[in-house]
């Protein structure tokens, strides 16, 4: 044994107390392993990037328009399938204290869609004209400041407050009568409208306060899942409708409304700094009421009518981003990269937990129409059945949950109950054979009781769930349309419904007590029979409403034991 080898053995024995740990080995048998790199904790983390968003949307402006003083339903303009492609830039700045700011801004072009202009005239009949081949543009932006209330290796959950702005311009072309009224109907004497004639243009803008939850979870050392839910508790709307055919400008406004903005992104780190990803988002704004100010070419013809307004936009996007630094602990990296983790994670999901969530819902309902086509005295033409009879509802929700988990190896199973307050609201034309009435649905409360099962790896739990559901909903009908001088009255019913739900989600353990989660649920309530006793003709027999809700929520859970 050489002197050098003897020295190395003596040092190893003294340092580690291992007698004979190294014996009779030469210098060539002692590979030197480099220690993991020690990277200082980042005080700042910066991410900037760009996206291409492929989206579609709808606009209700007005939805509907009423006459004063009796709130008689007069008109409704619904823009549907407003497809667009937009580009945007975004950025986020995080500080090691947990404070973060983020923002985005985008601009795009509308390249398709159609507009349905419904009228309920007193001297004719229900009218529904189609103007399509829509073009236009969208523009939007938001800015938020927040704080990460929960952090752990590879993940974080934060709360934020901010402001968001969304604007759109739409031009519609041509005019085709879909019902039997005389408007845009050459068969009834109206001149034909060229398909290139720009009959109506709509400009809208929504400004809203944003309160939300955001989450980031590193599922592996390269794959990251990001989601956020922003409740819009205060929304203002400004709009202008140009009816070019009759020389009419309608100024629109509302200061009473709410909405929700939801987003989820799955990204992959190509390098330590460069990421690519795909995502989806859903935005909706729903005004409770407002005004439409009519300004014809003749200054003497100016008046104001009550109106409601709404809009939504949804779609998928692809993004690329670049970032510097990291303030989020990452379990896949050497400990030298970060401050000491708060505790060693033990992959145990068993126990009782409680939590809270914020999100939104959207649903479609079908109202049964038993009336068919009708001839009402005083009408020039018959009312034609088959238009509308469905309501598209959307809005925010938030609530709490409690559950219990058991675990066997990688399999997690359990039971969960949740309850939430909601404002998932929508309205549309029903019973066009009677001249068209306004049907509205507003989901106020939701609850589910479900079984849950999933698989876990490292800190991630991927699960499915299913069970029963309950809702408390307000349904209303305004059947005062003035068609032929006939008004049938108004009615409102509040009723509960039971149904079933099926969904799934992703939960990420930030430590042994706290976890963040993102979940999607489909809820089906089947048919609900409703009686509107104060509405003539319609109230003579129950109306069946087939209803469902799609829910996305972002939340946190705390394990009690």
Buried (B, 14 or more C-beta within 10 A) or exposed (E): EEEEBEEBBEEBBEEEEEEEEBEEEEEEEEEEEEEEEEEEEBEEBEBEBBBBBEBBBBBBBBBBBBBEEEBBBBBBBBBBEBBBBBBBBBBBBBBBEBBBBBBBBBBBEBBEBBBBBBBBBBEBBBBBBBBBBBBBBBBBBBBBEBEBEBBBBBBBBBBBEBBBBBBBBBBBBBBBBBBBBBBBBEEBEBEEBEEEBBBBBBBBBBBBBBBBBBBBBBBEEBBBBBBBBBBBBBBBBBBBBBBBBEEBBBBBBBBEBBBBBBBBBBBEBEEEEEBEBBBBBBBBBBBBEBBBBBBBEEEEEEEEBBBBBBBBBBBEBEBBBEBEBBBBBBBEBEEEBBEEEEEEBEBEBBBEBEBBBBBBBBBBBBBBBEBEBBEBEEBEBBBBBEBBBBBBBBBBBBBEBBBBBEBEEEEBBBBBBBBBEBBBBBBBBBBBBBBBBBBBBBBBBBBBBBEBEBEBEBBBBBBBBBBBBBBBBBBBBBBBBBBBEBBBBBBBBEBEBEBBBBBBBBBBBBBBBBBBBBBBBBBBBEEBEBBBEBBBBBBEEEBBBBBBBBBBBBBBBEBEE
